[in-house]
Amino acid sequence: MRDIIQLLRERIEQGLLTILIKIKDHRGDPLNEQADRWADEGRQSENNRWSLPSNRPIFYRTDNGTTHRSPMNPTVNKRINLQISQRQLNSHTGSTANFLTRKDSSRDLLGKFHKDRSVWIRARRRVLQCVSYQFPCALQLKQWGILNEVKCRLCEKNYKERNIPEPPDTVESVGHIQCYCPTLQLPRIAIHHGIWRELMFWIWKSSTELNNASEPQWHFPSALSP
């Protein structure tokens, strides 16, 4: 195989065109039959090089005192990316780095959410955008040079229609969209109610404590609209 690759390199250096054509085996093609004979002779030869070490890099890692060695594979690639991300996070001191380095309650939970294929891909993408300060709000788009203004267009339209003086802090940031924009008040309330119902349902479903009537002790009669 090395001789063939060397021949191909020489042809490339000479500017020659090489066309590879797949030939089905055992069809009587003379060159294919000759290649089969050469393969048989190579396996039976005492000078074969099949047992020699390959040129692939070997990676070593230690888990719980046990050393493992293997070539590049998905597990090795994952561990390399994890080590790189940890080293990069240690060089940052912002709120995003603090969030991602907080064990158990943030980074692990975020990883499980991102791997959950039952979650809509847009929802997973939005979470990552918010955590990494890449959410395409007006403030971020201005930093990228796409927009010239950082004002919330929904707030501006709402205040003009109601003839109300526009407040000075109507910058369209992620926090403004999630908490302050009056135009998005009803969607925010609906989302909060949906989260509340989901939490209460799973607390009730996962409860194992029973009352005197042999019913789940944790029961939350919800006054929210269905």
ABEGO torsion letter per residue (X at the ends): XAAAAAAAAAAAAAGBBBBBBBBBBGAGBAAAAAAAAAAAAAAABAABAAABBBABBBBBBBBGGBBBBBBBBAAAAAAAAAAAAAAAAAABABAAAAAAABBGAAAAAAAAAAABAABBAAAAAAAAAAAAGABBBAAAAAAAGABABABBAAAAAAAAAAGBBBBABABBBAAAAAAABAAAAAAAAAAAAAAAAAAAAAAAAABABBBAAGBBABBBBBABBX
